[in-house]
């Protein structure tokens, strides 16, 4: 019963967050300089043709009515029609979504694979050389910016050494197994830029939690029973230290989504972030709104699943 109440409250909070994101996005995009009507109606059109075209896209209606109509369409799963491409926004975004999921998913998995042993090494060598290096690296990583890291990697390993492609997601003239190799090579630099930017927070959080866990009574009891320090760390302390880190993983997904917009732009990666960049320049409101809604929904769902996982792992969270 407690888990159902816990889940219901988290779901309600997620829906309210999504509604707030949709509302803010709807009004903010309309503050952009420029006339969105120019993206729909050609200056060479007659007045009647222009009026009909604007009416078809609902741009002749008051702003508040446009907002109400947009919410009504959104509830039905309709994200609108692109001004520029005259295609359903949902189709455009679904075509790009796999690339963004591949990029953010790869970055998240690499962060966990690299960050877990680094955090453990720093905690088990507290005050030592390894710990200092990890802490310095973590602080430096958190102070970097997406464009700085992306451009540096692009210049060093793309233009300088020529090890990896400098843009795109796949070569146009490859098929079969070579296509997968091409996708992997194009994915390395964008994914690595996101890993370098987010791994610091993950490692430092895990280090702090693990140090606290190693000082708890249950770890001292395990040592008194003859358990090796390795067993105490990996079997007893790490399990509890990962609980707060689970929440951070959900929060980091939001960072990944935001960072993907700039990263995909820098590396010309054909994901949703790139679609946002292109639609801003074209004042394509439906694509901008649809992309932000889809990304916001992804973050909300990820945080909901993280909260539920945390609730299952720690019953105290469900009660509170």
N, C-alpha and C positions, 0 to 999 in steps of 0.2 A: 504493500500500500504506500509506503514511504517513497519507494522508487518511482511509482506512478505520479505521485504529487510532485516529486522533484523534477521528473521529466516534463510534466505539464507546465510547470512554472518556467522551466528553461525554454520550452517550445514557444510559450507566449512571449517571453523576452526576445527570442529570436525573430518572431514575426513583427514585433514592434520595432526592432532594430532595422529590419528589412524595409518596413514602411517608411521609417525616418530617412533611410538612405535613398529610397526612391523619390521621396518628396524633395529632399535637398538637391539631388541630382537634376530633377526636372526643372527647378527654378534657377539653379546655378548655370546650367548650360545656356539659358536664355539671357544671361548677363554677358555672354561673350560679345565682343564687338563685331559688328557686321549685321547684314540683313539676311536671315535665313531664307527669305523669299527668293533671293537671287540664286540660291542653290536649287530651287524648284522651277521657277518661272524665268524664261529667257527674256532679256530686255527687248527682243524683237517681237514678242507676242503682242497681240492686240489686247486692249483692256478687258474684253470679254473672256478671251482665252486665259489671260493671267488670273482673272477673278475665279474662273472655273478650276484652274490648276490649284490655286491656294485653297479653295473650298474642298477639293478632293483630299488634301492633306490636313484639313482642319486648321490652317494657319490664319483664317479670317475670323476665327472665333475669339472671344475674350480669353485672357490667359487662364483665369480660374476655371472656365468651362473646358479648356483644353486639358487642364490637370485632371478634372473629374472624368473626362472621356478616356484619358490615358490610363487611369486607375481601373476603369471598367474594362478596357481592353486587356490590361495586364492580368486581371483576375481570370480572364478567359484564355490566357496563354498567348495572347497576341502582342508582340512587341512593336508592331507597326511596319511601315514600308520605308525603305531607305530612300531619301531624297535623290541621291546621286545615282544609285544602281537600280532603282525601281524594282527591288526584290524584297521579299520578306526579311526583316532583320534577323529573325530566328534562324533562317537558313544560312545567312551570312555568318552568324556567330557560331553555329554548329559546325560549319566548315573549318573554322579557325580554332575552335575549342580544343581538339585533340593536341594541337601543337603547344598550346599553353599548358595543358595538363601534363604533357610530356616534360616540358621545361621545369615547371614548378615541382612536379613529382620527383624528377631526377635530383633537383637541388635539395629537396627535403630528405630524400633517402641518403644522399651523400653526406648531408650535414649530420644525420644520426650516426652513420657508419664511422665518420671521422671524429665527430664530437664526443661520442661515448668513451672511447679509449683515452682521448685527450683529457676529458674531465676526470676520469678515474686516475690517470697518471698524475695529474696536478694535485688531486686530493690525497693520494697515497704518498706523495713526496712533498708534503706541505712545507713551505719555507725553503725548499731546495731549488736547484737550478732549473729543473723541469717545470716546477710550479711557477717560478718567476717568468720563464719564457712564455708559458701558456697564458698567464695573466696579462703580460704586456701585449701579446698577440691578440688576445680577446678585446682588450681596451682599444687597440689600434683598429681592429676590424669594425668595431661599433662606431668609430668616428669617421669612417670612410663614407663616400657618397657613391651611388650607383654609377653616374656618368664617369667619375674618376677611375673606378675599378674597371668598368667596361672598356673605356677607351685605352687604358694602360694594357689590358690583356690583348685587345685588338691590335694595338701597335706592336707589342712585343712578340706575340705568338702567331699573329695573323700576317701582318705586313713585314715585320722584321725577320722572323725565322721561317715563316711560311708553313708552319706545321698544320694549321687549321684554316678552314675557309673564313673569310672576313664578313660574310653575310649570307642570308637565306637559311633554308632548312634542309634542302636536299638538292643534289645536282639534277639537272633536267634530263640527262642522257644516260641514266643508270636504271637498272631493273633487277628484280630478284634480290639475291643476297647482297649485292653491291649497293642496292638502295638503302638497306639497313645500315651498312657501313657508312654510307654518305650521311644519313641522318644522325648517326652517332658522332661523326666528326664535326658536323655543324652544331651539335648540341653542346659540345665540350665547353667552349668559351662562355656562352651565355649562362650555362648552369654553374660553371666555376665562379663567375662573378657574383651570382646570388649566394653561393655557399660561403665565399669569403666575407660577405657582408653580414650574414646572419649567424655564422657558427660561433662568433665570440660570445653572444648572449647565452647561447645554449651551453657552451663549455663552462662559462663562469658560474651560471646557475647550478649546473650539475656538480661542479666542484664544491660550492658552498654547502649544498644540501648533503653531499656525501661526507664532507668533513663533520657536519653536525651529526649525521647518522652514525659515524664511526665512534663518536663519543658517547652514544647512548648505552644504557645499562644492558640491553639485550646483546649488544656486541661484546661487552665485557664478559657477560656470562658465557657466550660462545667461545671466547678465548680461554676462559677458565676451564671449559670442558675439553680443551685440547685442540680446538679447531685452528687450522693454519690461518694466517692473516689473509691469504688469498681467498680462502673459503669465507671468512668473515666479510670481506669486501664484496665479493661477487654474489654470494648466496644470501647474506643477511642485510648488509647495509645498503647495497645498491638497489635492492627491491623497494625499499622505503624512500630512498633518495630520488627515485624516478617518478614518484607520485607528483610532487610539485612541478617537475619538468614536463610532465604530460600536459599540463595546462599551457606551458610555454610553447609547446609544439603547435597547439591550436592558434595561439596568438601569432606565432611566427608565420603561419600560413597567410595571415593578413598582410604581413610584411612582404612575403613572397609575391602575393598578388599585386601589391602596389609597386614593388620593384620590377615586376615583369613588364610593366608598361614602358619604363625607361629602357630596360634591358632589351626588350624586343625591338624598340625603336633604334637603339644603337647598333644592334647586330642585324637589323632588317629581318627579324624573325617573324614569320607570318602568323602570329597568334592574336589573341583578343587585344592585348596591349597595343600592338601595332595598329589594329583596327581603330582603337580609340584615338591614337595620334593622327591617323589619316582623316578620321571623321571630324576632328576639331578644326583642321585646316579647311575642310569643306563645309563646315556648319551643318553637318548631317545629324540633326538632333536625334532622330530615331535610333541610329546606330550607336551614338554616344550613350543615350539613355539605356538602350538594351544591353550594351556591354557592361556598363556600371551595375545594372541590376543583376546580370548574370554573375559578375565577380562578387558583388555583395552577397548574393544568395549562396555562393560557394563558401565564403568566409563564415556566414551565419551557420550553415550546415556543419562545417568543420568544427566550429566552436561548440555547437550543440552536441555533436558526437564526442568531442573531447570532454565536455562536462559530464555526459552520461558515463563515459569510461572512468572518469575520476570518481563519479558517484558509486560505481560498482566496486572500484578498488578500495575506496575509503568510505565506510558506512557513516562516518561522522559528518561528511559533506551532505548526505541525504537528509540527516536529521536537522542540520542547520539551515 
